[in-house]
């Protein structure tokens, strides 16, 4: 089920976008553990899109803001973050990026939680995954679990060029 106008919009959308990836994890940034979630994002995009930066940082709001600025300076059109979206004391991603949003894409979080609910049940309410526009940069905040990242990428990857097109016009 798709509309003709959406098909036309997608045809006119860029097929290649510039992407930044941020993994927020105290343990991965200190212990240099393998970052499966960041790797899933990178591997799912690198064939079709340009990865301009990939950073692993601790769960610190100031550092997240500096990293976002750096990625914007590198011309990232979309920045994916993974981690820090739960309700724990160190989960600061949502509180840090939501005030930046000029426009929030509520539908992404809603669909993400709905699809999670179908797989995991009521525990899906713990996710605060979200997306929005900040200074001509599309931000996507995904949970830290590899399975959640795979789900988020399945939802958003087909729309990347379409999102960038609309964000810039």
C-alpha positions in Angstrom: 0.0 0.0 0.0 1.7 3.2 -1.2 0.6 6.3 -2.9 1.7 7.5 -6.3 2.8 10.9 -5.0 5.0 9.2 -2.4 6.6 7.1 -5.1 7.2 10.2 -7.1 8.7 12.0 -4.1 11.0 9.1 -3.5 12.2 9.1 -7.1 13.2 12.7 -6.7 15.0 12.1 -3.4 18.8 11.8 -3.0 19.9 8.2 -3.2 23.1 8.9 -1.2 23.2 10.9 2.0 26.0 11.8 4.4 25.7 10.0 7.7 27.2 10.3 11.2 27.0 7.5 13.8 27.3 8.0 17.6 27.3 5.1 20.1 26.6 6.4 23.6 28.0 3.9 26.1 30.1 4.4 29.2 31.5 0.8 29.1 32.2 0.7 25.4 33.9 4.1 25.4 36.2 3.1 28.3 36.7 -0.6 27.8 36.8 -0.5 24.0 34.3 -3.4 24.0 32.9 -4.3 20.6 30.2 -1.9 19.5 27.7 -4.3 17.8 24.9 -1.7 17.6 27.1 1.0 15.9 28.5 -1.6 13.6 24.9 -2.7 12.5 24.1 0.9 11.6 27.4 1.4 9.8 27.2 -1.9 7.9 23.6 -1.3 6.9 24.4 2.1 5.4 27.9 2.1 4.1 27.2 0.5 0.8 24.6 3.1 -0.3 25.5 6.1 1.8 28.6 8.0 2.9 29.7 7.6 6.6 31.3 10.9 7.5 32.0 10.0 11.1 31.6 7.2 13.6 32.2 7.9 17.3 31.9 6.0 20.5 31.4 8.3 23.5 30.4 8.0 27.2 26.8 8.9 28.2 27.5 12.6 28.7 25.2 15.4 27.4 27.9 18.0 26.8 30.0 15.5 24.8 27.0 14.4 22.8 26.3 18.0 21.8 29.9 18.6 20.8 29.9 15.4 18.8 26.7 16.4 17.0 28.3 19.8 16.1 31.4 18.1 14.8 29.3 15.8 12.6 27.3 18.7 11.3 30.6 20.5 10.5 31.5 17.3 8.5 28.3 17.9 6.6 26.3 14.9 8.0 22.7 15.1 6.8 21.6 12.3 9.1 23.1 11.4 12.5 22.1 8.1 14.1 22.8 7.6 17.8 22.5 4.3 19.6 22.2 4.0 23.4 21.1 6.3 26.2 17.4 6.1 25.3 16.2 4.1 28.4 15.0 5.4 31.7 18.2 4.8 33.7 20.1 7.6 35.5 22.8 7.6 32.8 20.4 7.6 29.9 20.7 11.2 28.6 20.3 11.0 24.9 16.7 12.0 24.7 17.0 14.8 27.3 20.0 16.1 25.3 18.7 16.0 21.8 14.9 16.6 22.1 15.4 20.3 23.0 17.4 20.7 19.8 14.5 19.5 17.6 12.9 22.2 15.4 10.5 19.4 14.2 10.0 16.0 15.8 9.1 13.0 13.8 6.7 11.4 16.3 5.7 8.7 13.8 9.2 7.1 14.0 9.0 6.5 17.7 5.4 5.4 17.5 6.1 2.8 14.8 9.3 1.7 16.5 7.4 1.0 19.8 4.5 -0.6 18.0 6.8 -3.0 16.1 8.7 -3.6 19.4 5.4 -4.4 21.1 4.5 -7.0 18.5 7.8 -8.7 19.2 8.5 -8.1 22.9 5.2 -7.3 24.5 4.5 -4.5 27.0 8.3 -4.0 27.7 8.3 -1.8 24.5 7.0 1.1 26.7 10.5 1.4 28.1 11.9 2.7 24.7 12.1 6.4 24.1 13.4 6.1 20.5 12.8 9.2 18.6 13.8 11.3 15.6 13.7 14.9 14.6 15.2 17.8 12.6 18.0 20.0 14.0 19.6 22.7 11.8 19.1 20.8 8.6 20.4 17.6 10.2 18.1 14.7 10.8 18.7 13.0 14.2 17.7 9.5 14.9 18.0 8.2 18.5 17.9 4.4 18.7 18.2 2.2 21.8 21.5 0.4 22.5 20.4 -3.2 21.9 21.5 -4.7 18.6 18.0 -6.1 18.0 16.4 -2.7 18.5 18.9 -1.1 16.1 18.1 -3.7 13.5 14.4 -2.8 13.9 15.0 0.9 13.8 17.1 0.6 10.6 14.4 -1.5 9.0 11.9 1.3 9.6 14.0 4.3 8.7 16.5 3.2 6.1 14.0 3.0 3.2 13.0 6.7 3.9 16.5 8.3 4.4 16.7 10.1 1.0 13.0 11.0 1.2 13.5 12.5 4.7 16.6 14.5 3.7 14.7 15.8 0.6 11.8 17.1 2.7 14.0 18.4 5.5 15.9 20.6 3.0 12.8 22.0 1.3 
